[in-house]
Amino acid sequence: MADNGPEKKKSDFRYATGDAKVPWAAIGEHVWHEDMMGIVRMLVKPGADRPAFDSAMTGVEEALMKLCGCGQPTAKLSLGDTVKALEEEVAQFLGSKYVCFVTNATAGFQIAHQFADLGPGDEVILPAITFIATGVYPPLVGAKCVFADIDPRTVNMDPEDVARKVTPNTKVIMPVHIGGYPVDMDPIMEIAEEHDITVIEDAAHAFGGRYKGRMTGTIGHFGAFSFHEVKNITAFGEGGIVCTDTKFGEYFNQARFCGVDMSRQIENWLYDVVALPTKTGGPQVPGNHSSTEIQAACLLGQLGRLEEIIRIRRERAEYLAERFENVPGLIPAPLDTDEIESTYHLYLLQVDPEELGADIRVFKQRLTEKGVTNIPHFAPLYHFELYRQLGYDTDAIAQSCPNAENAFWHTFTHLPLYPLADEQVEMMADLVIEAAEEIRGA
Ligand SMILES: Cc1ncc(COP(=O)(O)O)c(C=O)c1O
């Protein structure tokens, strides 16, 4: 009998094939050697030696053709065994009961908010300074973002201001471990417990960090990590993990894929579709946040390098802190302590405007002129037009977040740490110090 292609597994629920004479794998297009070559060409660009590159590429193409000639295409491209293997490995790494690989961290936040039953009139407390992804889902469902001020030393959410801003409508608190530096989670969890609030950690930068012996992202009721292309490790450019120890983790599969529930059937063949259970009981309708096998394979590979990547980042942060320590006007980043381990996703550089004789805007301009990349996009979200369009009173919110205002306009920026070469890190330190000395007229 002709080869029917890869065997259909029970988990491939969409097609009822029985003992297929017509192979189920005929239903969708396969990925074959031309497609793989497209990926190789996209991932690896020509270097200085063009003839060597072209010759190597020809070799790869020949090898792929040969491989495809004697192999058969994979039966699964989406939500298959590789996604499952990744989730198992990450669950073990995090010590988390339930782990779900999704399109990105933003999708993970949505899923967590849905389990918290976020809806119209509810409030979500998030730090003033973060990336916009932290604050897009609440307004989407008619909930309100309440911006907490920051701790000036870490630029993370200030638990004392969170406590001041809790109201009877507060349903969720979202601490954000900016740059990978852990938020002080204990007081936040105490506030949450006192008022029965769900905590969703925005751990987009913090995969592999620790707070008092626990992995960042696993301390709140939910946590979500990002594997976007600029993160410490990536899933070919996009990807997210949402995790929880709560009972809602049992429903991750439905939350990720349109509520499809394989354990329920209509008649004897069709899966059923369900709403998500939620903390306060209201049904929530899930979307589609499915991820691919190829993204999972990439992330599984990179997981093995994470520890080493964080080690190199830490050493560089320590080096920069040492270089900046005695430079008047510069404030080096906080480093690890007995209680916390950062992932060093970014290096937090702050200035003392009085000592420097200028604020961060002047300093950033000088760094740019010297060719030093700095990362400007963590800003008080309420300054974005979006929130004005939604009717937020930006001036009043700014007044309630004095530290965030001061940090944004006067004191902080982020520097990259990796994958720079050691010489580039050294050069960056030289140029930052040179910029500070020039501004001070030293
Ligand atoms: C602080 C923060 N939160 C959330 C996100 C969103 O992550 P993703 O792009 O995976 O949705 C990012 C992305 O850069 C981020 O910086």
The ligand as a MOL file (V3000), in Angstrom:
LIG
                    3D

  0  0  0     0  0            999 V3000
M  V30 BEGIN CTAB
M  V30 COUNTS 16 16 0 0 0
M  V30 BEGIN ATOM
M  V30 1 C 7.4420 45.5090 29.8320 0
M  V30 2 C 6.8360 44.7600 28.6780 0
M  V30 3 N 5.6610 44.1520 28.8370 0
M  V30 4 C 5.0840 43.4500 27.8450 0
M  V30 5 C 5.6760 43.3320 26.6150 0
M  V30 6 C 4.9570 42.5910 25.5380 0
M  V30 7 O 5.5910 41.4300 25.1650 0
M  V30 8 P 5.1090 40.7180 23.8120 0
M  V30 9 O 5.6860 41.5190 22.6830 0
M  V30 10 O 5.6720 39.3440 23.9000 0
M  V30 11 O 3.6400 40.7410 23.8120 0
M  V30 12 C 6.9080 43.9370 26.3910 0
M  V30 13 C 7.5660 43.8070 25.0860 0
M  V30 14 O 8.6030 44.2940 24.8020 0
M  V30 15 C 7.4960 44.6870 27.4410 0
M  V30 16 O 8.6620 45.3340 27.2610 0
M  V30 END ATOM
M  V30 BEGIN BOND
M  V30 1 1 1 2
M  V30 2 1 2 3
M  V30 3 2 2 15
M  V30 4 2 3 4
M  V30 5 1 4 5
M  V30 6 1 5 6
M  V30 7 2 5 12
M  V30 8 1 6 7
M  V30 9 1 7 8
M  V30 10 2 8 9
M  V30 11 1 8 10
M  V30 12 1 8 11
M  V30 13 1 12 13
M  V30 14 1 12 15
M  V30 15 2 13 14
M  V30 16 1 15 16
M  V30 END BOND
M  V30 END CTAB
M  END
